[in-house]
Amino acid sequence: MSEFRDRVKIIIFGTDTTAGKLFDVVLIITIILSIIVVLLDSVTEYHLKNKDIFYIAEWIFTIMFTAEYLLRIFCIRRPVSYIFSFFGIIDFLAVIPTYLSLLLPGAEVLTVIRVLRVLRVFRVLKLVQYMGEANLLVKAFVASRRKIFIFLFALMNIVVILGSVMYLVEGQSAGFTSIPRSIYWAIVTLTTVGYGDISPATNLGQAIAAVIMIMGYSIIAVPTGIVTSEINYVLKKTKKRKCIVCGKGGFDEDAKFCSTCGSKLTNKK
């Protein structure tokens, strides 16, 4: 039984084998098709014409995703680590609305069921776990969260100062009716969005706006550099052995179990 469980785990969680790659491809296609069904079913015209087809397709997808969810629980050494993980919760939310529709029959609750069906779009998040590059980006963002927080904090100080200055320079006649509204203008200008609902009228205000626009281009490069450096660090760290269940890397060759989820380490990279 343990050998069979390990084989199932390699197929479902791993991507190094032919069976694992085929499983991921089939699952990704299924997720995309299910999302298309959800989107089309939300259009009233399509829903009225193809209600039965959408209903059957939804149950087919739900059964497939339920089987996948149960298999993931079955093949993990510590099922709780998957059930309460981010993707475990996403997988659960992706299938539960269809089953709730059976428990809540009747015309008086159709509106509630319709709202619950929107939770099925969480399946799109299931795509992320099948992309190694996405996991790499997540790790890089987590590693750089403090630096990014300091950067955003400094950015908020800048827009507060600039917004306050523009409130004093332009005044209410140019649309800068309050400091919060002036800060809103500073954020829009600094991010180079430029809605145009508020614009400076004086020469000094326009000069300040030009400086803010130039600053916007240079500020974009700061978080990019922070995340890029962390990506390089994560790449070097994950060259060692890693867990195919949770994706944690850096394990030595003599490690047998993952320190995060407790799964058995079956691959060498």
Contacts in CASP RR format, 6 or more apart in sequence:
PFRMAT RR
TARGET T0000
AUTHOR 0000-0000-0000
METHOD contacts of the structure
MODEL  1
MSEFRDRVKIIIFGTDTTAGKLFDVVLIITIILSIIVVLLDSVTEYHLKN
KDIFYIAEWIFTIMFTAEYLLRIFCIRRPVSYIFSFFGIIDFLAVIPTYL
SLLLPGAEVLTVIRVLRVLRVFRVLKLVQYMGEANLLVKAFVASRRKIFI
FLFALMNIVVILGSVMYLVEGQSAGFTSIPRSIYWAIVTLTTVGYGDISP
ATNLGQAIAAVIMIMGYSIIAVPTGIVTSEINYVLKKTKKRKCIVCGKGG
FDEDAKFCSTCGSKLTNKK
5 74 0 8 1.000
5 75 0 8 1.000
6 75 0 8 1.000
6 264 0 8 1.000
6 266 0 8 1.000
8 71 0 8 1.000
8 74 0 8 1.000
8 75 0 8 1.000
9 75 0 8 1.000
9 76 0 8 1.000
9 244 0 8 1.000
9 245 0 8 1.000
9 263 0 8 1.000
9 264 0 8 1.000
9 266 0 8 1.000
10 17 0 8 1.000
10 19 0 8 1.000
10 20 0 8 1.000
10 244 0 8 1.000
10 266 0 8 1.000
10 267 0 8 1.000
11 17 0 8 1.000
11 19 0 8 1.000
11 20 0 8 1.000
11 23 0 8 1.000
12 20 0 8 1.000
12 23 0 8 1.000
12 68 0 8 1.000
12 71 0 8 1.000
12 72 0 8 1.000
12 75 0 8 1.000
13 72 0 8 1.000
13 75 0 8 1.000
13 244 0 8 1.000
13 245 0 8 1.000
14 20 0 8 1.000
14 244 0 8 1.000
14 267 0 8 1.000
15 21 0 8 1.000
15 24 0 8 1.000
15 130 0 8 1.000
15 132 0 8 1.000
15 244 0 8 1.000
16 244 0 8 1.000
16 267 0 8 1.000
16 269 0 8 1.000
24 130 0 8 1.000
27 68 0 8 1.000
27 126 0 8 1.000
27 130 0 8 1.000
28 127 0 8 1.000
28 130 0 8 1.000
30 61 0 8 1.000
30 64 0 8 1.000
30 65 0 8 1.000
31 123 0 8 1.000
31 124 0 8 1.000
31 126 0 8 1.000
31 127 0 8 1.000
32 127 0 8 1.000
33 57 0 8 1.000
33 61 0 8 1.000
34 57 0 8 1.000
34 58 0 8 1.000
34 61 0 8 1.000
34 65 0 8 1.000
34 120 0 8 1.000
34 123 0 8 1.000
35 121 0 8 1.000
35 123 0 8 1.000
35 124 0 8 1.000
37 54 0 8 1.000
37 57 0 8 1.000
37 58 0 8 1.000
37 61 0 8 1.000
38 117 0 8 1.000
38 120 0 8 1.000
38 121 0 8 1.000
38 123 0 8 1.000
40 46 0 8 1.000
40 47 0 8 1.000
40 50 0 8 1.000
40 54 0 8 1.000
41 47 0 8 1.000
41 54 0 8 1.000
41 58 0 8 1.000
41 117 0 8 1.000
46 54 0 8 1.000
47 54 0 8 1.000
58 98 0 8 1.000
58 120 0 8 1.000
59 98 0 8 1.000
62 95 0 8 1.000
62 98 0 8 1.000
62 99 0 8 1.000
65 91 0 8 1.000
65 94 0 8 1.000
65 95 0 8 1.000
65 123 0 8 1.000
66 95 0 8 1.000
68 91 0 8 1.000
69 88 0 8 1.000
69 91 0 8 1.000
69 92 0 8 1.000
69 95 0 8 1.000
72 82 0 8 1.000
72 88 0 8 1.000
72 91 0 8 1.000
73 79 0 8 1.000
73 82 0 8 1.000
73 83 0 8 1.000
76 82 0 8 1.000
76 245 0 8 1.000
76 261 0 8 1.000
76 263 0 8 1.000
77 257 0 8 1.000
77 261 0 8 1.000
77 262 0 8 1.000
77 263 0 8 1.000
77 264 0 8 1.000
78 261 0 8 1.000
78 262 0 8 1.000
78 263 0 8 1.000
81 245 0 8 1.000
81 246 0 8 1.000
81 260 0 8 1.000
81 261 0 8 1.000
81 262 0 8 1.000
81 263 0 8 1.000
82 88 0 8 1.000
82 245 0 8 1.000
82 261 0 8 1.000
83 92 0 8 1.000
85 246 0 8 1.000
85 261 0 8 1.000
87 125 0 8 1.000
87 126 0 8 1.000
87 128 0 8 1.000
87 129 0 8 1.000
90 122 0 8 1.000
90 123 0 8 1.000
90 125 0 8 1.000
90 126 0 8 1.000
91 126 0 8 1.000
93 119 0 8 1.000
93 122 0 8 1.000
94 119 0 8 1.000
94 120 0 8 1.000
94 122 0 8 1.000
94 123 0 8 1.000
94 126 0 8 1.000
96 116 0 8 1.000
96 119 0 8 1.000
97 113 0 8 1.000
97 116 0 8 1.000
97 117 0 8 1.000
97 118 0 8 1.000
97 119 0 8 1.000
97 120 0 8 1.000
98 117 0 8 1.000
98 120 0 8 1.000
100 113 0 8 1.000
100 116 0 8 1.000
101 113 0 8 1.000
101 116 0 8 1.000
101 117 0 8 1.000
104 112 0 8 1.000
104 113 0 8 1.000
128 134 0 8 1.000
128 135 0 8 1.000
128 138 0 8 1.000
129 135 0 8 1.000
135 247 0 8 1.000
136 231 0 8 1.000
136 234 0 8 1.000
136 235 0 8 1.000
136 238 0 8 1.000
137 227 0 8 1.000
137 231 0 8 1.000
139 230 0 8 1.000
139 234 0 8 1.000
139 238 0 8 1.000
140 227 0 8 1.000
140 230 0 8 1.000
140 231 0 8 1.000
140 233 0 8 1.000
140 234 0 8 1.000
141 148 0 8 1.000
141 227 0 8 1.000
141 230 0 8 1.000
143 230 0 8 1.000
143 233 0 8 1.000
143 234 0 8 1.000
144 226 0 8 1.000
144 227 0 8 1.000
144 229 0 8 1.000
144 230 0 8 1.000
147 226 0 8 1.000
148 223 0 8 1.000
148 226 0 8 1.000
148 227 0 8 1.000
151 222 0 8 1.000
151 223 0 8 1.000
151 226 0 8 1.000
155 190 0 8 1.000
155 219 0 8 1.000
158 186 0 8 1.000
158 190 0 8 1.000
158 215 0 8 1.000
159 183 0 8 1.000
159 186 0 8 1.000
159 187 0 8 1.000
159 190 0 8 1.000
160 183 0 8 1.000
160 186 0 8 1.000
162 183 0 8 1.000
162 186 0 8 1.000
162 190 0 8 1.000
162 208 0 8 1.000
162 212 0 8 1.000
163 176 0 8 1.000
163 179 0 8 1.000
163 182 0 8 1.000
163 183 0 8 1.000
163 185 0 8 1.000
163 186 0 8 1.000
164 179 0 8 1.000
164 182 0 8 1.000
164 183 0 8 1.000
165 208 0 8 1.000
166 176 0 8 1.000
166 182 0 8 1.000
166 185 0 8 1.000
166 186 0 8 1.000
166 200 0 8 1.000
166 205 0 8 1.000
166 208 0 8 1.000
166 209 0 8 1.000
167 176 0 8 1.000
167 178 0 8 1.000
167 179 0 8 1.000
167 182 0 8 1.000
169 200 0 8 1.000
169 202 0 8 1.000
169 204 0 8 1.000
169 205 0 8 1.000
169 208 0 8 1.000
170 176 0 8 1.000
170 182 0 8 1.000
170 200 0 8 1.000
170 201 0 8 1.000
170 202 0 8 1.000
170 205 0 8 1.000
171 177 0 8 1.000
173 201 0 8 1.000
174 198 0 8 1.000
174 199 0 8 1.000
174 200 0 8 1.000
174 201 0 8 1.000
174 202 0 8 1.000
175 181 0 8 1.000
175 198 0 8 1.000
176 182 0 8 1.000
176 185 0 8 1.000
176 198 0 8 1.000
181 198 0 8 1.000
184 198 0 8 1.000
185 198 0 8 1.000
186 212 0 8 1.000
188 194 0 8 1.000
188 195 0 8 1.000
188 196 0 8 1.000
189 209 0 8 1.000
189 212 0 8 1.000
189 213 0 8 1.000
190 212 0 8 1.000
190 213 0 8 1.000
190 215 0 8 1.000
190 216 0 8 1.000
190 219 0 8 1.000
191 216 0 8 1.000
192 213 0 8 1.000
192 216 0 8 1.000
192 217 0 8 1.000
199 209 0 8 1.000
200 206 0 8 1.000
200 208 0 8 1.000
200 209 0 8 1.000
237 249 0 8 1.000
237 250 0 8 1.000
238 249 0 8 1.000
238 250 0 8 1.000
239 269 0 8 1.000
240 249 0 8 1.000
240 250 0 8 1.000
240 251 0 8 1.000
240 252 0 8 1.000
241 249 0 8 1.000
241 250 0 8 1.000
241 251 0 8 1.000
241 252 0 8 1.000
241 253 0 8 1.000
241 255 0 8 1.000
241 265 0 8 1.000
241 267 0 8 1.000
241 268 0 8 1.000
241 269 0 8 1.000
242 248 0 8 1.000
242 249 0 8 1.000
242 250 0 8 1.000
242 251 0 8 1.000
242 267 0 8 1.000
242 269 0 8 1.000
243 249 0 8 1.000
243 251 0 8 1.000
243 258 0 8 1.000
243 260 0 8 1.000
243 261 0 8 1.000
243 263 0 8 1.000
243 265 0 8 1.000
244 263 0 8 1.000
244 266 0 8 1.000
244 267 0 8 1.000
245 258 0 8 1.000
245 261 0 8 1.000
245 263 0 8 1.000
246 258 0 8 1.000
246 260 0 8 1.000
246 261 0 8 1.000
246 263 0 8 1.000
248 258 0 8 1.000
248 259 0 8 1.000
248 260 0 8 1.000
248 261 0 8 1.000
251 258 0 8 1.000
251 259 0 8 1.000
251 265 0 8 1.000
253 268 0 8 1.000
255 265 0 8 1.000
256 264 0 8 1.000
256 265 0 8 1.000
257 263 0 8 1.000
257 264 0 8 1.000
257 265 0 8 1.000
258 264 0 8 1.000
258 265 0 8 1.000
END
